[in-house]
């Protein structure tokens, strides 16, 4: 019987994979633009999610929704005095 995959296991494995991606992609002499990296990750997600069960797709959708919410919240911060975010 395989060992149960815990949240800690997920975070550890995901962190290790993120480190590999950073080493491979972002530490090049001329790393690609951030928007290119993000678009590539979205493409990877779309390809990978096709192999998941409907439940797995739902879990991934909730995770991406949470990320989108965090990004929108961060984008409404006013980093420059006198400037307002426009959405």
MARVOKOL-714311 format. One record per residue: residue number from 0; residue in one letter; x, y, z of N, C-alpha, C in turn. Coordinates in Angstrom, 2 decimals, padded with zeros to 5 digits. Example, Ala and Ser with C-alpha at 12.3 -4.5 7.8 and 13.67 -1.06 7.14 Angstrom:
MARVOKOL-714311
{0 A {013.19 -005.69 007.80} {012.30 -004.50 007.80} {013.20 -003.30 007.80}},
{1 S {012.85 -002.25 007.08} {013.67 -001.06 007.14} {012.90 000.03 007.87}},
This chain:
MARVOKOL-714311
{0 X {000.85 -001.18 000.00} {000.00 000.00 000.00} {000.90 001.25 000.00}},
{1 X {000.67 002.18 -000.94} {001.51 003.37 -001.01} {001.27 004.29 000.19}},
{2 X {002.31 005.03 000.54} {002.24 005.99 001.64} {001.27 007.11 001.26}},
{3 X {000.51 007.58 002.24} {-000.42 008.69 002.00} {000.36 009.95 001.62}},
{4 X {-000.14 010.65 000.63} {000.49 011.88 000.14} {-000.09 013.04 000.93}},
{5 X {000.69 013.60 001.83} {000.21 014.65 002.73} {000.42 016.05 002.12}},
{6 X {-000.16 017.03 002.78} {000.04 018.42 002.35} {001.52 018.79 002.44}},
{7 X {002.19 018.31 003.47} {003.63 018.59 003.61} {004.41 017.96 002.46}},
{8 X {004.03 016.73 002.07} {004.68 016.07 000.93} {004.48 016.90 -000.33}},
{9 X {003.26 017.36 -000.54} {002.94 018.18 -001.71} {003.79 019.44 -001.73}},
{10 X {003.85 020.13 -000.60} {004.62 021.37 -000.54} {006.10 021.11 -000.77}},
{11 X {006.63 020.03 -000.20} {008.04 019.71 -000.39} {008.36 019.39 -001.85}},
{12 X {007.54 018.54 -002.47} {007.78 018.17 -003.87} {007.58 019.37 -004.79}},
{13 X {006.55 020.16 -004.53} {006.29 021.34 -005.36} {007.43 022.35 -005.21}},
{14 X {007.93 022.52 -004.01} {009.05 023.43 -003.79} {010.30 022.99 -004.53}},
{15 X {010.55 021.67 -004.51} {011.72 021.14 -005.22} {011.57 021.34 -006.73}},
{16 X {010.37 021.11 -007.26} {010.14 021.30 -008.68} {010.25 022.78 -009.05}},
{17 X {009.72 023.66 -008.20} {009.84 025.10 -008.46} {011.30 025.52 -008.51}},
{18 X {012.11 024.96 -007.63} {013.55 025.27 -007.62} {014.19 024.82 -008.93}},
{19 X {013.81 023.64 -009.42} {014.35 023.16 -010.70} {013.95 024.08 -011.84}},
{20 X {012.70 024.52 -011.84} {012.23 025.42 -012.89} {013.00 026.74 -012.83}},
{21 X {013.16 027.27 -011.63} {013.91 028.52 -011.48} {015.33 028.36 -011.98}},
{22 X {015.98 027.26 -011.59} {017.35 027.01 -012.03} {017.45 026.91 -013.55}},
{23 X {016.48 026.22 -014.15} {016.52 025.97 -015.60} {016.13 027.21 -016.41}},
{24 X {015.12 027.92 -015.97} {014.54 028.98 -016.78} {015.03 030.38 -016.39}},
{25 X {014.98 030.67 -015.13} {015.20 032.06 -014.71} {016.64 032.42 -014.43}},
{26 X {017.51 031.45 -014.32} {018.91 031.76 -014.04} {019.78 031.68 -015.28}},
{27 X {019.18 031.87 -016.43} {019.92 031.93 -017.68} {020.59 033.30 -017.78}},
{28 X {021.64 033.43 -018.61} {022.27 034.74 -018.78} {021.26 035.82 -019.20}},
{29 X {020.32 035.44 -020.06} {019.26 036.36 -020.47} {017.92 035.65 -020.25}},
{30 X {017.39 035.69 -019.03} {016.14 034.98 -018.76} {014.98 035.56 -019.57}},
{31 X {014.00 034.73 -019.91} {012.85 035.23 -020.66} {012.04 036.22 -019.82}},
{32 X {011.24 037.00 -020.52} {010.38 037.96 -019.83} {009.42 037.21 -018.91}},
{33 X {009.05 037.85 -017.84} {008.14 037.25 -016.86} {006.85 036.80 -017.51}},
{34 X {006.29 037.62 -018.40} {005.03 037.26 -019.04} {005.17 036.00 -019.88}},
{35 X {006.34 035.78 -020.48} {006.58 034.57 -021.27} {006.64 033.35 -020.34}},
{36 X {007.31 033.50 -019.21} {007.39 032.40 -018.24} {006.00 032.05 -017.73}},
{37 X {005.21 033.06 -017.38} {003.87 032.80 -016.87} {002.98 032.15 -017.92}},
{38 X {003.06 032.61 -019.16} {002.27 032.01 -020.24} {002.67 030.55 -020.44}},
{39 X {003.96 030.26 -020.37} {004.43 028.88 -020.51} {003.90 028.01 -019.37}},
{40 X {003.87 028.54 -018.16} {003.33 027.77 -017.03} {001.84 027.52 -017.19}},
{41 X {001.11 028.49 -017.72} {-000.32 028.30 -017.98} {-000.52 027.22 -019.04}},
{42 X {000.31 027.23 -020.09} {000.23 026.19 -021.12} {000.51 024.82 -020.51}},
{43 X {001.52 024.74 -019.65} {001.85 023.49 -018.97} {000.66 023.01 -018.14}},
{44 X {000.03 023.92 -017.43} {-001.16 023.59 -016.64} {-002.25 023.02 -017.54}},
{45 X {-002.53 023.70 -018.64} {-003.61 023.26 -019.52} {-003.35 021.86 -020.09}},
{46 X {-002.11 021.59 -020.43} {-001.76 020.27 -020.96} {-001.88 019.22 -019.87}},
{47 X {-001.34 019.52 -018.69} {-001.32 018.54 -017.60} {-002.72 018.25 -017.07}},
{48 X {-003.55 019.27 -016.97} {-004.87 019.09 -016.37} {-005.75 018.13 -017.17}},
{49 X {-005.44 017.96 -018.45} {-006.21 017.03 -019.28} {-006.10 015.59 -018.80}},
{50 X {-005.04 015.28 -018.05} {-004.84 013.91 -017.57} {-005.51 013.67 -016.22}},
{51 X {-006.14 014.68 -015.65} {-006.72 014.56 -014.32} {-008.18 014.13 -014.38}},
{52 X {-008.64 013.60 -013.26} {-010.06 013.27 -013.11} {-010.85 014.57 -012.99}},
{53 X {-012.17 014.50 -013.16} {-012.97 015.72 -012.97} {-012.75 016.36 -011.60}},
{54 X {-012.61 015.54 -010.56} {-012.35 016.09 -009.22} {-011.00 016.81 -009.20}},
{55 X {-009.99 016.20 -009.79} {-008.66 016.82 -009.85} {-008.68 018.13 -010.60}},
{56 X {-009.45 018.18 -011.68} {-009.58 019.42 -012.45} {-010.21 020.50 -011.58}},
{57 X {-011.23 020.12 -010.81} {-011.88 021.08 -009.91} {-010.94 021.61 -008.86}},
{58 X {-010.12 020.73 -008.28} {-009.15 021.15 -007.27} {-008.15 022.13 -007.88}},
{59 X {-007.67 021.82 -009.08} {-006.73 022.72 -009.76} {-007.38 024.06 -010.09}},
{60 X {-008.63 024.02 -010.50} {-009.35 025.26 -010.82} {-009.48 026.13 -009.58}},
{61 X {-009.77 025.52 -008.43} {-009.87 026.29 -007.19} {-008.52 026.90 -006.82}},
{62 X {-007.45 026.15 -007.03} {-006.12 026.66 -006.73} {-005.78 027.84 -007.62}},
{63 X {-006.07 027.72 -008.92} {-005.79 028.83 -009.83} {-006.69 030.03 -009.53}},
{64 X {-007.93 029.76 -009.12} {-008.82 030.85 -008.73} {-008.28 031.61 -007.53}},
{65 X {-007.74 030.86 -006.56} {-007.15 031.50 -005.39} {-005.95 032.35 -005.80}},
{66 X {-005.12 031.82 -006.69} {-003.97 032.58 -007.17} {-004.41 033.84 -007.90}},
{67 X {-005.43 033.71 -008.74} {-005.94 034.87 -009.47} {-006.44 035.94 -008.49}},
{68 X {-007.14 035.51 -007.45} {-007.62 036.45 -006.44} {-006.48 037.17 -005.74}},
{69 X {-005.43 036.42 -005.39} {-004.26 037.02 -004.74} {-003.59 038.03 -005.67}},
{70 X {-003.50 037.69 -006.95} {-002.86 038.60 -007.91} {-003.70 039.87 -008.10}},
{71 X {-005.02 039.71 -008.18} {-005.88 040.89 -008.32} {-005.79 041.78 -007.08}},
{72 X {-005.76 041.15 -005.91} {-005.64 041.93 -004.68} {-004.32 042.69 -004.66}},
{73 X {-003.24 042.03 -005.05} {-001.93 042.69 -005.08} {-001.90 043.81 -006.11}},
{74 X {-002.64 043.65 -007.20} {-002.61 044.67 -008.26} {-003.37 045.93 -007.87}},
{75 X {-004.20 045.85 -006.84} {-004.93 047.04 -006.40} {-004.15 047.85 -005.39}},
{76 X {-003.02 047.32 -004.93} {-002.16 048.10 -004.04} {-001.62 049.29 -004.82}},
{77 X {-001.45 050.39 -004.16} {-000.95 051.60 -004.82} {000.52 051.77 -004.49}},
{78 X {001.42 051.29 -005.36} {002.84 051.36 -005.05} {003.44 052.76 -005.19}},
{79 X {002.80 053.62 -005.98} {003.32 054.97 -006.21} {002.29 055.97 -005.68}},
{80 X {002.69 056.85 -004.77} {001.73 057.82 -004.23} {001.05 058.62 -005.35}},
{81 X {-000.25 058.75 -005.22} {-001.01 059.52 -006.21} {-001.48 058.72 -007.40}},
{82 X {-001.05 057.46 -007.51} {-001.47 056.62 -008.63} {-002.51 055.62 -008.14}},
{83 X {-003.50 055.38 -008.94} {-004.53 054.40 -008.61} {-004.52 053.28 -009.63}},
{84 X {-004.72 052.06 -009.15} {-004.83 050.93 -010.06} {-006.14 051.04 -010.82}},
{85 X {-006.12 050.70 -012.08} {-007.32 050.75 -012.92} {-007.63 049.34 -013.37}},
{86 X {-008.87 048.91 -013.12} {-009.31 047.57 -013.55} {-010.59 047.69 -014.31}},
